Amino acid sequence: MPVPILAQAPYLIASVQSALTDADLIGLQNGLLDEAERRRCRGVVVDVTALDVMDSFSTRTLQSLAAMLRLRGVETVIAGIQPNVAMAMVQLGLTMPDVRTALDLDEGLAYLQARPHGSAGRGQ
Amino acid sequence: MTATAKAKGGVSRNGSSTATSPGTLKDDLVAYLRQDREKLRGEWVQAMAASDKLWLDSLTPAEQELESVKIYDACLDCLDSGSYGGAEEFAERMARQAAVGVMSVERFLGGMLTLRDVYGRSLFRRFLKEPDRHNDVLGVFEPVVNRILVIVAMAFITERERVLRQQQEAIRELSTPVLQVRDRLLILPIIGLIDSDRARQLTEQLLNAIRELRARVVVMDITGVAAVDSKVANHLIQTVDAARLLGTTVILTGVSPATAQTIVTIGVDLSRIQTVGDLQGGIEAADRLLDYRVIAGDPVAAPAVPAPVA
């Protein structure tokens, strides 16, 4: 199921609703890059609250997505990783060191709003 | 003779009715012990009272009667039926009572051994003139009694172990409290040894607390961790990484000089983790991250701490 991308100017919100196939992930990556360019947005929140599995491919795709958006000056926040998902990811060594994370969508948007305008930073 | 007696005892323990000789022997024995029940039970209670004054005090006469009847009959049932379910159940109940201090292990085991003595003496009296038959009867009697005593002892040990496990679990749960000091700021004081079990549990507790209390910063204090080796350090790194995936910044505090030396010497890279010397510094750093400002108030205007009533 493709991931809906919502515009909340000047930010984009991608709200993942169900388990993602590899094609969905690539679609999400392309969609976000296109939308970010079209709407000249400053930040993106990818909300993964509904995911109960994060494997190496989705982690890597999200990481490279953040890196690609950063090249266009867009900050990416991954929001809503569940505690048990986080445990599993850490055990697999998927720690996403360069990506900003947030507790939920609210926190993600709050972080983007609090961030000074200008270039995107590198995670925490 | 002894060998055959043992074999017979073994057969009767299985409750086999085809072997007639041990069957009748056993039936004789059961009938005899049933018949002399009151006399033998009286002897037993007296023997108990003689050997252990406190036993009498710990139970009322009515309780003594009741308990001794129950034990006596439970033993006899085992002998008669060859199944030990009743004895197991009874022993478990006694063990639970012992755990809460109603009856001590010494006392209960002592009581069982005394009962065995009473049985033994009465059999001795009964078969005084037939030593061969006495031997055969003992062959039936001894294995059952031994088995019952093993069941009793095991019940007590199992109960102790259960209590011990329960306490260990309680200590473990209590040993890593996640405390909220301000809105969105948690502290996690870690004390004692960290093994992989505890590290996982600690991480789980922390992550759930982060989610529940919507924490943005966690100060993790390891002043109370005596030894940090590469394993412990890796556990700490995992905890920090997991918390970070939830969008929380972790500040590590309380790394003692000795621990710092060890960490650098063994080559663990903690540079990705933000560290501050002590817990106070950690909380101050967290306050800065969260935009809290702690201001020493005017002592006169400050809200008075209620004075203790003299």
Boltz contact constraints between the chains, C-beta under 6 A:
constraints:
  - contact:
      token1: [A, 81]
      token2: [B, 245]
      max_distance: 6.0
  - contact:
      token1: [A, 81]
      token2: [B, 246]
      max_distance: 6.0
  - contact:
      token1: [A, 83]
      token2: [B, 207]
      max_distance: 6.0
  - contact:
      token1: [A, 83]
      token2: [B, 208]
      max_distance: 6.0
  - contact:
      token1: [A, 83]
      token2: [B, 211]
      max_distance: 6.0
  - contact:
      token1: [A, 86]
      token2: [B, 207]
      max_distance: 6.0
  - contact:
      token1: [A, 86]
      token2: [B, 242]
      max_distance: 6.0
  - contact:
      token1: [A, 86]
      token2: [B, 245]
      max_distance: 6.0
  - contact:
      token1: [A, 86]
      token2: [B, 246]
      max_distance: 6.0
  - contact:
      token1: [A, 87]
      token2: [B, 242]
      max_distance: 6.0
  - contact:
      token1: [A, 90]
      token2: [B, 238]
      max_distance: 6.0
  - contact:
      token1: [A, 90]
      token2: [B, 241]
      max_distance: 6.0
  - contact:
      token1: [A, 90]
      token2: [B, 242]
      max_distance: 6.0
  - contact:
      token1: [A, 95]
      token2: [B, 241]
      max_distance: 6.0
  - contact:
      token1: [A, 101]
      token2: [B, 245]
      max_distance: 6.0
  - contact:
      token1: [A, 101]
      token2: [B, 247]
      max_distance: 6.0
  - contact:
      token1: [A, 102]
      token2: [B, 247]
      max_distance: 6.0
  - contact:
      token1: [A, 103]
      token2: [B, 214]
      max_distance: 6.0
  - contact:
      token1: [A, 103]
      token2: [B, 246]
      max_distance: 6.0
  - contact:
      token1: [A, 103]
      token2: [B, 247]
      max_distance: 6.0
  - contact:
      token1: [A, 107]
      token2: [B, 247]
      max_distance: 6.0
